[in-house]
Amino acid sequence: MVHEPASAGSRRKQEALETRENILEVATREYADKGLAGARIDEIAEKTNSSKRMIYYYFGGKDELYRAVLERAYARIRAQEQAAQFEELQPEEALRAVVGHNFDYHFEHPEFVRLVMNENVHHGEHIAQIESMKQRNQSAIEQLRAILVKGVEQGVFRPGIDPVDLHTTISALSFYNVSNRHTFQHNFGVDFAAPAVRAKRREQIIDCVLGWVRRH
């Protein structure tokens, strides 16, 4: 029996990981721009360092690839939140950092916003099939819960705020600036992506959230 050298095996594994990541990166753009119905496996294969056969090998099919893209998109924002350890900061500073991070993340990852919008068109059919999704997203709620508890204990936040409600408000205010950017600009002449507008809007949203949770 001929044994493959360990270095060769490690190289193959690394190449496989890179191929899979390349497919997911291209597929993210395709699904975000065209939705599940409009995206084509052939086009994704043409834009990657792989082939249609390789895509099916790694993911199984178009719907499975779409779900992998969704899972990766949510995993990335949750991973950044956890790595930042906002809950270790003082309450007001922590909440300001959480809101600012969410606002910036949505602006810097418009494909995430479009993926979420597309999945809502499908009534959450595919995200419901991702077993890890609820548990992964719960980390955002637990982080906010820890910040709220600390803020109440220190007397700076009022009691009774549900962390899910807080997450909803932060997400909604961050999401709108990206999801409605073009229609808002057409209707009111304001471009949310203009640096001065973006900076002003960021501070407004932080002030809105902090104003809601502070003990007055």
Steps between C-alpha positions, in 0.01 A plus 500: 500500500634843404445764764455860396754728671350706782602823326316397183190412699507834680545681170200321349289586801601866480425509128158349564425764764612778266288362217195478723554854627543631146170339398322652800645845432385503138165338584437767765528773238284310251221420746511850648474664157259260330320312775457127521286483186730714286838359599642224280743227599660523154578867553633440849728225365630730226598763757675263739817296493291184482235335285128425510585143597714624787221725629261206510769290667547750783143620546260257334292746297383855447275518806765343722758751378257782571450376856876474547531861384233609750664312783840650422357852481342479845800319646728785397309778674448290812868403510608864483264593783628220720864576425450867596371402848292816527346376825838546672473878457310737726125490416460823303830455321406138425161584355644787297758257359237237417280748315795652315627157400161394367460823308847470346467130425180550300657782300818305433314181408205601281492142368392391850206741486396378155527134606273567796254686278500214248445242770201694629354484150512121555333544842807367677453157344870427462634657815257283696682193365837606641519321834774717649335832419292559813778401736756712316282810499417454866853619577400853395208494744711369786760769440234771516346338807835515681541868409147584616541314830825681573340833408203442731728391784705818460187713485563637151240294309136465590373151582252300294654529153483175307833428324307363201316832470832681525654281231196561278535876532875500434463270198209694352672837530823363351328305223287782359791720397623229263177331391325830415798707396411541134127561539563747783754686290257520209211619718683742732837571340695354793766236439555300817839385367641853472768523771351797685147358485620158611692640798205717606254213466728269701504739795125558475431128528738458792330792676153354431589163650681640802220748560255211516692284745640766736349548844368858503 
